[in-house]
Amino acid sequence: MKSMVFIFLTMFFLVAGCSTNETVESKIVLPKGIPDFVKVNDFETINWDRKAVEFGDRGIFGNKYKSGVIGEEMKSSNIEKWMWHLWGVNKVELTIVGFNKETRTVHPILFDRDTNNWSWTRSAMGAVNGADSHMPSNVKVPEPGEWAILLYTDGKLFDKLVYEINE
């Protein structure tokens, strides 16, 4: 009888010791070449419930009168033209960083068709469509899913846009 109790207790502790209720999230790794001012903490504080909304009379999707995009169809399969709009800043260096919620990966999304290269930063220009600054761009989002697009102006986090990117 004592041996049965010993076997039972051994099995109980073995099973209990091998199971866990902890959820382990994958660590966010910043890719090589990303600007130094982009920090892992910027991605950990994304409010995924704050989705981009349409505002204004030009079909801008973003955070109302902070930042937004006039884009084509927000698909991942093509290079698309997106026009970035910013309120409250003028002629800044605009850094754009993509973050996929599911894969927890960081990507450049600005694409230069002439050089066939990705980039992080470009210069924004003056006022257009009611915004204080704008920047036309070619964008390629690597895969469909829920994405946060982090915008940095002159090296400082400016805004976070949450979009659903289709195939």
C-alpha positions in Angstrom: 0.0 0.0 0.0 2.8 2.4 0.9 4.4 1.7 -2.5 1.1 2.6 -4.3 0.9 5.9 -2.4 4.5 6.6 -3.2 3.9 5.9 -6.9 0.8 8.0 -6.9 2.5 11.0 -5.3 5.5 10.7 -7.6 3.3 10.7 -10.7 1.3 13.6 -9.3 4.4 15.8 -8.8 5.8 14.7 -12.1 2.6 15.8 -14.0 2.2 19.0 -11.9 5.8 20.0 -12.4 5.6 19.5 -16.2 2.5 21.6 -16.8 2.3 25.4 -16.7 -0.4 28.0 -17.1 1.9 30.7 -18.2 1.6 32.2 -21.7 4.9 32.9 -23.2 4.9 35.6 -25.8 7.7 35.7 -28.3 10.3 38.3 -27.8 10.3 41.3 -30.1 13.5 41.6 -32.1 14.4 44.8 -33.9 15.8 44.2 -37.3 19.3 45.4 -38.4 19.3 48.8 -39.8 16.3 50.1 -37.9 16.9 53.6 -36.5 18.3 53.7 -33.0 15.4 55.8 -31.6 12.9 52.9 -32.3 12.5 51.0 -29.0 11.0 47.6 -28.2 8.8 49.3 -25.6 7.1 51.3 -28.4 5.6 48.0 -29.6 4.6 46.6 -26.2 2.3 49.6 -25.6 0.2 49.4 -28.7 -3.5 49.7 -28.1 -4.9 47.2 -30.6 -8.5 48.3 -29.8 -7.7 51.8 -31.2 -8.3 51.0 -34.9 -7.8 53.6 -37.6 -11.0 55.3 -38.7 -12.1 57.2 -41.8 -12.3 61.0 -41.3 -12.4 64.1 -43.4 -13.8 64.3 -46.9 -10.7 62.7 -48.7 -11.0 59.2 -47.4 -8.2 59.4 -44.9 -7.9 56.5 -42.5 -6.1 57.0 -39.3 -6.3 58.8 -35.9 -8.5 61.8 -36.5 -6.5 65.0 -37.1 -3.3 63.4 -35.8 -2.1 61.1 -38.6 -3.7 59.1 -41.4 -3.3 57.6 -44.8 -5.0 57.8 -48.2 -4.2 54.4 -49.6 -5.4 52.1 -52.2 -6.9 48.9 -50.8 -4.6 48.1 -47.9 -3.5 44.8 -49.3 -0.3 42.8 -48.7 0.0 41.3 -52.2 1.0 44.5 -54.1 3.1 47.6 -53.8 0.6 50.3 -53.2 0.7 54.1 -53.2 -0.1 55.6 -49.8 -0.2 59.3 -49.0 0.7 60.0 -45.3 -0.9 63.0 -43.6 0.3 64.5 -40.3 -1.3 67.3 -38.2 0.7 69.4 -35.8 4.1 69.0 -37.5 5.7 70.6 -40.6 8.3 69.3 -43.0 9.7 66.5 -40.7 11.8 63.4 -41.3 9.1 60.7 -41.1 10.1 57.2 -40.1 7.5 54.5 -40.6 7.8 51.1 -38.9 5.4 48.2 -39.4 4.6 45.6 -36.6 2.5 42.5 -37.2 0.4 41.6 -34.2 0.3 37.8 -34.8 3.9 37.2 -35.7 5.2 40.0 -33.4 7.7 41.0 -36.1 9.0 44.4 -37.1 9.3 45.4 -40.7 10.1 48.4 -42.9 7.1 49.0 -45.2 8.3 51.9 -47.3 9.5 50.6 -50.7 11.5 52.4 -53.4 10.6 51.1 -56.8 13.6 52.7 -58.4 16.2 51.0 -56.3 14.0 48.0 -55.3 14.9 48.5 -51.7 13.1 49.0 -48.4 13.5 52.1 -46.3 12.6 53.4 -42.9 12.7 57.2 -43.3 11.8 59.9 -45.8 11.1 63.6 -45.7 7.6 64.8 -45.4 6.5 67.9 -47.3 4.2 70.8 -46.7 0.4 71.0 -46.2 -2.1 69.2 -48.3 -5.7 67.9 -47.8 -6.0 69.9 -44.5 -3.0 68.2 -43.0 0.1 70.2 -41.9 2.5 67.8 -43.6 2.2 64.9 -46.1 4.4 62.3 -47.8 3.6 60.3 -50.8 5.1 56.8 -50.8 5.1 53.3 -52.1 4.2 50.7 -49.4 4.5 47.0 -49.3 3.2 45.2 -46.2 4.8 41.8 -46.1 1.7 39.7 -45.1 -1.9 40.1 -44.3 -3.2 40.5 -40.7 -3.5 43.1 -38.0 -0.7 45.7 -38.2 0.4 48.6 -36.1 2.2 51.3 -38.1 4.4 53.4 -35.8 5.2 56.9 -37.0 8.2 58.8 -35.8 8.8 62.5 -36.6 12.4 63.7 -36.4 13.3 60.7 -34.2 10.4 60.9 -31.7 7.4 58.6 -31.6 4.5 60.6 -33.0 1.6 58.2 -33.5 0.5 54.5 -33.8 -2.0 53.5 -36.5 -3.7 50.1 -36.3 -4.9 48.7 -39.7 -6.3 45.4 -40.9 -4.3 44.5 -44.0 -6.0 42.1 -46.4 -4.4 39.7 -48.9 
